[in-house]
Amino acid sequence: MTNFEKLTATLMQLFIDLQIGISLPLRKMLSTLTACLLEGTPAHLTALAEALPDIDTAQVAKEQRIRRFLSNPRLSPIQLLPVFIHILHPLLILFPALVLSVDRTCWKKRKRHINILMVSVAFRGRAIPLYWIVKDRAGNSSLSEWKQVLTPVITHLQARPGFSTKPLIVVADREFASPKLAEWLHTTYHVESVLRLKRSAYLCDQEPSVQLAELLQYFPQGETRVYHHITVTQTSTFLVHVVITWGKQYEEPLIIMSTSEEANTSIRRYRQRFGIEPMFKDQKSNGFDLQRTKVTDPKRIDTLLLVMAFAHVLCTSEGYRRECSGDAKKNAFTADSFDRSVYS
């Protein structure tokens, strides 16, 4: 039996152990495609079809099998979210708090927009994908879409034994700098947030209100200032804390609003957001090469991301386990070295 066959069988058994409620054919294809990615096959329809072990089946037929799998409505991110959290539990339980990063990436392929809004969890300077939605339009995301991706992640984490009392913090860049988002997180789930502000925002509880762009004209590099219990838009009544810090090594200041009063803690938490950038790079060009796939249908991209995320979660978890056991120098992800019992 080849390593690929062993790996596929091991993943099949892992899905059984974790009680993933999908049919045997779907489970088999999910295991096979995950094994392909773990062995280095890019997330291209043609490349994945070529990597399938059915040597007597025509390439066109194998591509069509994958298309049907990717279009199957019974596969969605919500199904594997509890599995991701289960596998990552031994890693994430080590942290005093969990930092969730929300961000968006997009590109245009064959005259169609691929717009992905994703929630990831920070882990040692990187990010691990947990949940996402895919849109086939250009443009920024909305508050309703932010709620759509954050709600299942927060509810599953808070319901998980060991995580129920662990603080959750949502961090996000300027696109998501809405006091409505911060208020919703705080009042609905008691989740803290650290959101980067745009220069067009105001410190509204000052006399008179001051636009950040105006304030920054006189802000000295190398300083940090904190403005407590203020609002940042003319219509919001939700009080936040605004931190402006400008390190001497940076070209521009960092401006964040936080629901936490502790400035240094807010800055440290926000900096964990940057781990999602290399994660997107791993997905698009540096690893799975998703950006060059010919797949453009939102549903198929959604399912392809499901396979990629599963491979990502397994690689991260297994890599950390090997590091702890002294086997970090082993690069290949093999069935013989993969300790399935850790996750069952």
C-alpha positions in Angstrom: 0.0 0.0 0.0 1.4 3.4 -1.0 1.7 6.3 1.4 -1.1 8.1 -0.5 -3.4 5.1 0.1 -2.4 4.8 3.7 -3.0 8.5 4.2 -6.4 8.4 2.6 -7.5 5.4 4.7 -6.2 7.2 7.8 -8.2 10.3 7.1 -11.3 8.2 6.3 -11.0 6.6 9.8 -10.4 10.0 11.3 -13.7 11.3 9.9 -15.4 8.2 11.3 -13.8 8.8 14.8 -14.9 12.5 14.7 -18.4 11.5 13.6 -18.6 13.7 10.5 -22.2 13.2 9.3 -21.6 12.9 5.6 -22.1 9.9 3.2 -19.4 7.4 2.5 -18.8 8.6 -1.1 -18.4 12.2 0.1 -16.2 11.2 2.9 -14.0 9.2 0.6 -13.6 12.1 -1.9 -13.0 14.5 0.9 -10.3 12.2 2.3 -8.7 11.7 -1.1 -8.6 15.4 -2.0 -7.2 16.3 1.4 -4.5 13.7 0.9 -3.7 15.2 -2.5 -3.2 18.6 -1.0 -1.1 17.2 1.9 1.2 15.6 -0.6 1.7 18.9 -2.4 -0.9 18.9 -5.2 -2.1 22.5 -5.9 -5.8 23.3 -5.6 -6.3 23.2 -9.3 -9.1 21.2 -10.8 -6.8 19.6 -13.4 -4.0 18.9 -11.0 -6.3 17.3 -8.4 -7.9 15.1 -11.1 -4.5 14.0 -12.3 -3.6 13.1 -8.7 -6.7 10.9 -8.1 -5.6 7.2 -7.9 -8.1 6.0 -10.6 -5.5 5.4 -13.3 -8.0 3.7 -15.6 -10.5 6.6 -15.5 -10.2 9.3 -18.2 -9.0 12.8 -17.1 -12.3 14.4 -18.2 -14.3 12.0 -16.1 -12.2 12.6 -13.0 -12.5 16.3 -13.4 -16.3 15.9 -13.6 -16.3 13.8 -10.4 -14.5 16.6 -8.6 -16.9 19.3 -10.0 -19.9 17.3 -8.7 -18.2 16.9 -5.3 -17.5 20.7 -5.1 -21.1 21.5 -6.1 -22.7 19.1 -3.5 -25.1 21.1 -1.3 -24.5 18.7 1.6 -21.0 20.0 2.1 -20.5 23.4 3.9 -18.1 25.1 6.3 -20.6 24.7 9.1 -20.2 20.9 9.0 -16.5 20.9 9.6 -16.2 23.9 12.0 -16.8 21.7 15.1 -14.2 19.2 13.7 -11.6 22.0 13.2 -12.2 23.2 16.8 -11.9 19.6 18.1 -8.6 19.0 16.3 -7.2 22.4 17.3 -8.3 22.0 21.0 -4.9 20.7 22.3 -3.2 23.7 20.7 -5.7 26.5 21.5 -6.3 25.4 25.1 -2.7 26.5 25.9 -3.6 30.2 25.3 -5.1 32.4 28.0 -7.4 34.0 25.4 -8.4 33.2 21.8 -7.9 35.9 19.1 -10.2 35.7 16.1 -9.2 37.6 13.0 -11.7 38.7 10.4 -10.5 39.7 7.0 -11.4 39.6 3.3 -9.5 38.7 0.2 -10.6 38.9 -3.4 -9.4 38.5 -7.0 -10.9 38.4 -10.5 -10.8 35.3 -12.7 -12.3 34.8 -16.1 -14.3 38.0 -15.7 -15.8 36.8 -12.4 -15.1 38.1 -8.9 -14.1 35.8 -6.1 -14.6 37.6 -2.8 -13.9 35.6 0.4 -14.7 36.8 3.9 -13.0 34.6 6.5 -12.6 34.2 10.2 -9.4 32.6 11.5 -7.9 32.0 14.9 -4.4 33.3 15.7 -1.7 30.8 16.5 1.9 31.6 17.1 2.2 34.4 14.6 0.1 32.7 12.0 -3.7 32.2 11.5 -5.7 29.0 11.0 -8.9 29.2 8.9 -12.2 28.3 10.7 -15.2 29.7 8.8 -15.9 31.8 5.6 -18.4 32.9 3.1 -17.8 33.3 -0.7 -19.4 36.0 -2.8 -19.2 36.5 -6.6 -19.2 40.3 -6.5 -16.6 43.0 -5.9 -16.7 45.5 -3.0 -16.5 45.6 0.8 -18.4 43.4 3.1 -21.3 44.5 5.4 -22.2 44.3 9.1 -24.7 41.5 8.3 -22.0 39.5 6.6 -19.6 40.0 9.5 -22.3 38.7 11.8 -22.9 35.8 9.4 -19.2 34.6 9.7 -18.6 35.4 13.3 -21.8 33.9 14.9 -21.1 30.2 14.2 -17.4 30.5 15.3 -18.2 32.3 18.5 -21.1 30.0 19.4 -19.2 26.8 18.8 -16.1 28.1 20.7 -18.2 29.2 23.7 -20.0 25.9 23.8 -16.8 23.9 23.7 -15.7 22.5 27.1 -12.4 24.3 28.0 -13.2 27.3 25.9 -16.5 28.4 27.5 -14.7 30.6 30.1 -11.8 31.6 27.8 -11.8 35.2 26.7 -12.5 35.7 23.0 -11.2 38.8 21.1 -12.1 39.8 17.6 -9.5 41.8 15.7 -9.9 43.3 12.3 -8.6 46.0 9.9 -10.1 49.3 8.8 -12.8 47.8 6.6 -14.4 46.4 9.8 -13.9 49.5 12.0 -17.6 49.9 13.0 -18.8 50.7 16.5 -21.9 48.7 15.6 -19.8 45.6 15.2 -18.0 46.2 18.5 -21.3 46.8 20.3 -22.9 43.7 18.8 -20.0 41.5 19.9 -20.0 43.0 23.4 -23.7 43.0 24.1 -24.6 39.7 22.4 -21.6 37.4 23.2 -19.5 39.4 25.8 -16.7 39.2 23.2 -14.0 41.9 23.2 -12.9 43.6 20.0 -9.9 45.6 18.7 -10.6 47.3 15.4 -8.3 49.5 13.4 -9.8 52.9 12.7 -9.8 55.0 9.6 -8.4 58.5 9.7 -11.8 59.8 8.8 -13.2 58.7 12.2 -13.9 61.2 15.0 -13.2 61.5 18.7 -16.8 62.6 19.3 -16.7 63.2 23.0 -14.1 65.9 22.8 -15.0 69.6 22.8 -15.3 70.1 19.9 -15.3 66.7 18.1 -11.9 66.1 16.5 -11.3 64.1 13.3 -8.4 61.7 13.6 -6.8 63.0 10.4 -6.5 66.5 11.9 -5.2 65.1 15.2 -2.5 63.1 13.4 -1.0 66.2 11.9 0.5 67.1 15.2 1.0 63.6 16.6 4.7 62.9 17.5 6.3 59.7 16.3 7.4 57.5 19.2 4.4 58.2 21.4 1.2 56.4 22.5 -2.0 58.2 23.6 -5.2 56.7 24.9 -8.7 58.3 24.9 -11.1 56.5 27.3 -14.8 56.1 27.1 -15.6 58.0 23.9 -17.6 57.5 20.7 -16.1 57.5 17.2 -19.0 58.4 15.0 -21.7 61.1 15.3 -24.5 58.6 15.6 -23.0 55.9 17.9 -23.6 55.9 21.6 -21.4 52.9 22.3 -18.4 53.9 24.3 -15.0 52.6 23.3 -11.3 53.3 24.1 -9.1 54.7 21.3 -5.4 54.1 21.2 -3.0 55.9 18.9 0.5 54.6 18.8 3.3 55.5 16.4 6.5 53.4 16.7 9.7 55.0 15.5 10.2 52.0 13.1 6.8 52.5 11.4 5.9 54.9 8.6 2.4 55.6 9.9 0.6 55.5 13.3 -1.6 52.6 14.4 -5.1 53.8 15.5 -7.4 51.2 17.1 -10.6 51.3 19.0 -11.0 48.7 21.7 -13.5 47.5 24.3 -10.6 47.0 26.7 -9.2 49.8 28.7 -5.7 48.4 28.8 -3.8 50.0 25.9 -0.8 47.7 25.7 -3.1 44.6 25.8 -5.2 46.0 22.9 -2.1 46.8 20.8 -0.6 43.3 21.5 -3.9 41.7 20.5 -4.3 43.7 17.4 -0.9 42.8 16.2 -2.0 39.1 16.1 -4.2 40.1 13.2 -1.3 40.2 10.9 -1.1 36.4 10.9 -4.0 36.2 8.5 -2.0 37.9 5.7 0.5 35.0 5.3 -2.5 32.6 5.7 -4.2 34.1 2.7 -0.8 34.0 0.9 -0.6 30.2 1.7 -4.0 29.7 0.3 -3.6 31.8 -2.9 0.0 31.6 -4.1 2.5 30.4 -1.6 1.0 27.0 -0.9 -2.3 25.7 -2.3 -2.2 28.2 -5.2 -6.0 28.7 -5.1 -5.8 32.0 -7.0 -4.7 30.2 -10.2 -7.5 27.6 -10.1 -10.0 27.7 -13.0 -12.8 27.2 -10.5 -14.9 30.4 -10.2 -18.3 29.3 -9.0 -18.8 30.5 -5.4 -20.2 27.2 -4.2 -17.3 25.2 -5.7 -14.7 27.7 -4.2 -16.5 27.3 -0.9 -16.1 23.5 -0.9 -12.6 23.7 -2.2 -11.7 26.0 0.7 -13.2 23.3 3.0 -10.7 20.8 1.7 -7.9 23.3 1.9 -8.8 24.3 5.5 -8.9 20.7 6.6 -5.4 20.2 5.2 -4.3 23.4 6.8 -5.7 22.4 10.2 -4.1 19.0 10.1 -0.7 20.4 9.0 -0.7 22.9 11.8 -1.9 20.5 14.5 0.5 17.7 13.4 3.4 20.1 13.0 2.9 21.4 16.5 2.6 17.8 17.9 5.9 16.8 16.1 7.6 19.9 17.4 6.6 19.0 21.0 7.7 15.4 20.5 11.1 16.4 19.0 10.2 15.2 15.4 9.9 18.7 13.9 12.6 18.0 11.3 10.3 15.5 9.5 8.8 17.5 6.6 6.5 14.9 4.9 3.0 14.4 6.1 2.8 10.6 6.1 0.2 8.1 7.3 2.9 6.4 9.4 3.9 9.5 11.3 0.4 11.0 11.6 -0.9 10.2 15.1 -4.7 10.0 14.6 -5.3 8.9 18.2 -4.5 12.4 19.4 -7.6 13.8 17.7 -10.1 11.0 18.2 
